[in-house]
Amino acid sequence: MKLAILKESAPGETRVAAIPETAKKFAALGATVAVEGGAGASASIPDEDYTAAGAELGSGAQVLDGADAILCVSAPEPAALAGAKPGALLVGALDPFRHRDQVEGYAAAGLQALAMEWMPRITRAQSMDILSSQSNLAGYKAVIDAAAAYGRAFPMMMTAAGTISPARVFVMGVGVAGLQAIATARRLGAQVSATDVRSATREQIQSLGAKPIFVEGVAGIEGEGQGGYAGETSEEYRRAQAELVSGHLAKQDIVVTTALIPGKPAPRLISDAQLATMRPGSVVVDLAADAGGNVEGTVPGERSVRHGVTVLGAVNLARSLPADSSALFARNLFNFLSAFWDKERGGVVLPEDDEIVRAVTLTRGGRIVSDRLAG
């Protein structure tokens, strides 16, 4: 089986879908690994490291020629895959809802497109979950970026010239990114609080030494929500949460918002009026900026100042840590493909009735087969 790793073409993409470590592991399984020259440059991986791991280097056309699987980070344009043989696997973060036209292009080309961000949240798939690995880094980087934009220190400091109070950090949305944001802010010495619509996260917040801020007396989401993600709440809960958050926001120095609902615009957590209640010099990092934003008026990829508050419209922060994010992403892909490796056939065999395969498969046999994209 031949695996192709192309240089990423999406604007701003710094990651690569395979690192020398995973190239060597694929080769040990019996695969031929072909890497486009310079594919790892943005992640500080020279071509020589790939060849030392047993990979072949070539141009894009050479790498695609005869490939049975194409590994990518961001969804490539179908035209960039011209020459790929029908039936080849395309494995990566394909963002199907926002790139439906590209998915249709993959189907027309006869590719079997697999969206790794649709990996089910089950125990067997944990090591394959790119959302978790990349969100973990994004949560860390959100706090680091907030600290850089904040005009004061994070920890309490007792000096001969007086005492500096610790920064107050509020994390809204306690998934993987939110938990890492809490942990990072705590390590930097901040006083941290957090909230989520899922009641099960209360203990997680407390386990990290942060204060849980929850609506009392109105039901939110019990447990973890469908597929491990938060869903939509009742109008009564949203009103109660808005009232609670408004009072808490006014006392905060740093806010990190992380709330996302798959396939839908990000929920609005902070209105412009609420932003205006925050102290001048405060910082808000909106990790959902690319999905419409949790903060009213967030501009994706830009830093803006409103009511004296700096708002960072964070977009794919994992890209700003390319070496680590590439390593984790590449291991996720290896864990997925190796789990379905058939030694006798010398390649990947994906049973159509497997829970993981059903969840991530977008196209097969020239058509879109994913129920989530139906219609």
N, C-alpha and C positions, 0 to 999 in steps of 0.2 A: 504494500500500500504506500502510495506517495502522498506526503503531506506538504502543502504549499503555504508559505508564510510571506505575504506581500508587505511592502512598505505602506503604512497607513496613509490614506489620502485625505481624510476628513480634516477640515480647518482646525488647527489648534491641538490635534491629537499627537501626543508624545509617546504613547505606549506601544508595545509590540506584543503579538499574541503568542510568541514562543521565546524562551530564553535558552541559553546553552544547556542548562540543567535539564529542561524538559525535552530539548532536541536529543540529548544523549539518552534519555529514558525511552523516547519513541524509537530511536535506533536500536536499543536493546530489545524492543518488542519485535523488531524485524522491519520496521518502516523505513522508507527513504524520506528524509527531511530536506526540502529545498527552500532556501531563504533568499529573498531578493536582497541584493547588495544594499547596505545602508539601512535596512529595516530596523535595526536596533540602535541606531546612532543617537536618537533623542533620549533613549533610556540608558545611555552611556555603555552600550554593548557593541564593541567593535566586531567587524566581520570575522576577524581571525578567531574570536572566541567560539563562533558558530562552527567554523571548519574544524577547530580542535575538538568539538563535541561530536563530530561525524556528519555534520550537515553539508549540503552542497550549496554553493552560491551561484546566482545567475541573475539575468534580467527578469523583469516581470513576466514576459512572454515565456521565457525558459522555465520559470518556476511553475507557471500555470499548466504548461504542456503535460498532459497525461496525469494531472493530479487527481487523486481520489477524494481528497478533502482539502478545503481551503480554510485556514484559521485566520480570524481577523479580530480586531478589537471593536472598531466602529463599523457600521454598515457601509460597505463599498457600493459605489454606483454600479449597476449591472453592466454598463459599458466597459468598466475596468476589468470585468471578468470574462471579456470576450476571448474565446479560445478554450475556456474550461469545458471539460467533457460533460455531456448530459449524465445526470445521476450522481455527480460529485456532491459531497457534503459541503455546506458553507456554515461554519460554526463561529459564533461570536455574539456580541451585543448588537442586535439588529434593530432595536427600537421600532417594533412593528406598527404600533398605533400611529406614530408620527411619520413613518416612512412606508406607508401602504403601497405607494407607487413602486418603490424599490422591491418590495416583496413580490408584487405582481411581475416585475422584471425577472426576479430569480425563478419564479414559476415558469415563465415563458422560455427561459434558458434551460429548463429541465433540471435545475439544481434542487437539492434537498436542503432547504434553509432551516437552521436550528437556532432559535433565539435563546441564548443562555440566560438572559435576565428573567425568563419565564420558568426557570428551574423551580420545581415545587419545594415548599418548605417542609421537607420530610427528613428524617434522620439519615437515610441512605444517600441523600443528595447534598448534605451539608458541605462536603469537601469540594463540591462542584459549583457552589453558589457564588457567582460573580458579584451579585448585588451586595452580599454581605462583605466580601473581601474589599470591594471598592468603597463601600459606604463607611467601613471602619476607618479607612484612611481619610475620607472626606470629613468625618466628624472630628478627627484629630486636627486636620488642616484648618477647619473652620475656626477653631479656638485659637490656633496660632495666628491666623490672619486677623482675627478680632483683637488679639493682644498687640499686634503690630499697628493697628489703626487706632487703638485706644491710647489716649494721652496720659495714662497713669499706669502705675505698677499693679500687678495682680495680687501678690501676697501682702499680708499685714507686715509692716516693717516698724520695729521700735528702734528709733535712733536718738542720738543726743539732741537732735533738732526737733524731735517730736515724733509722734506715731502716725503712720500711714495706714488707713483702714483698708481691709481687703476688698477687692472688686467683687461685686455681686453679679453672678452669672445665672441666667435663666434659660433652660433648654426646653423647647416646645416640640414634643414628638420624641418618644423614647424607643426608637428602633435601634438598629445597629449603629447608625451615625450618631444618634442622640446619646446612646450609652457611652460611646467613645468620647463624645464632646464633654460629657459629665466627668469622665475619668481624667481627661486631659486638663480641664479647668481646675479640678481638685488638685492634681499634681502641681499645677502652677500656683496653688495657694489661694484660689478664689473661694468665696462663699457661694455654694451652688444650690439651686433649686430647679425642679423640673416638673413637667406636666405631660399628660397623654390622655387620650380618650379611652384607652384600654386599661381597665382596672387592674389587670394582672401585672402591670409595670410598676405599681407602687412599691412592691418589695425589691424590684431591681434597682429602683432609684435609691432606696434606703441602703441597699447593700453596697452602693458606691459612696456612701457618706453624704448624699445630697438630701435636700428636704423636698418631699413630694407635695405638689400643689394640685389638689383635686376638688372637683365640684362634689359637694355632699348633698344627699337627698334627691338627686336626679340621676336616673340610670344612664350610664354611658355604654361602652361596649364591654361585655363580660368576656374574659379570656383574651385570646389573641386576635380575634377577627378571622375572616376567611383567608386561608392560605398564609396566615401569620402576619397579614397586613391589616392596618386599621381600615374600617369602612366608614360609611357616612352615619352621622348621629342624628337624633331628633332635633327639631327646631327648639324645643324646650331646653334641651341640653346645651345647644349652641348659645342660646341667650344667657343661660346661667354661667357658662364658661367665659363668655365675653365679659360679663360683669366681674367675675373673679380675676381674670387676667388683667383687666384694666387697672384694678387697684394694685396688683402686684408689679405690673410693668413700670409704673411711675417710680418705683424704688430701685430699678435695676440699672446696672452699668453696661452689661453685655447681654444680648439675647441671641440665641441660635435657634432658628426654626428649621425643622426637618420633615414636616408632614407631607406625605404624598399618598394619592389614591391611584393605583394602577389603572391606566386607560381613561382617567378623568383629570380635569384641571386641578391643580393643587388647592386645598382648602384655604380660605382666607382666615388667617389667625390674628393679624394685627392690622387695624384700619389706620388711615391717616390721622384720624382724631386721637386714637390711642398712642400713635407714635409721637404726637405733639405733647403728650403728658410726660414723656421721658426727659431726663435731664440733659441739657446741652453737653456734648462730648461723649454721650453714650454711643454704642455701636450695635448694630443689628446685622447678623449674617443670615441671609435667606438661602438655604440650601435647595429650595424648591423653585428658584428663580426661572429655570428653564422650562418649568411646567406651569407657568402662570404666576408663580410666586405666592408665598404665605403672607407677604407683607404688601399692602396696597401701594402701588406705584413703583415696586421693585423693577429695575431695568437689568435684564440678564447680562452678566459679564461686565457690569459697570459699577462704579462707586459713586454714590450720590449723597448729598447732605440735605436733609429736610427737617425743619424745626430744630436745627442744631444737632440732629442725630445723623450719624454716618450709617448708610445702608449699603451693604455689600451684596450685590446680586450674584451669588456664587454659582458658577457653572462647572460641573464635573471637576471638582477639586482634586480628585485622584490623579488627574493629568499633571498636576503640579508636583507630584512625587513619582515621576515616571519609572525610576528604577524599582522601587518597592511595589508600585501598583502593577507594573508589568510582570514582576515575579509572581505575585499572588494570582493575577489573571491567568497567566500561563499555566500555573499549577492547577487552577480550576479546570482549564480545558483538558489538561493531561488526565486528571482524575476522572473526568467525564468519559473521554474516549477510551482510556485503558479499562474502565469498568465494563465496556462492551466489546473488548478486543477478543477476537476468535483466533486462537493459535493455529488451528488447522487451516483456516482460510487466509490467515496472514493479514487480517484487517479488522475493521470495525463492522459489527453486525448489530443493527438497531431493530429489535423486535417491536412491531407496531403496537402490540398490546401492552407494552411496558409503561408504567405510570410516568416515568421520567421522560421517555421518548415521546409519548403522547403530548405531554405538557409543552415541550420545547419545539416540536416540529411545526413549521409554518407551511412549507410546500413539499410536495412529493408528486412525482409522475406528471409534471407539467401543470399542476393546479394547486391552489391554496386549500389546505386540508385542516387548518386550525379552526376549532369551533369559536375561539375568541375573535377571529377575524371574519366570521360568517356574516355575509351581507355586505 
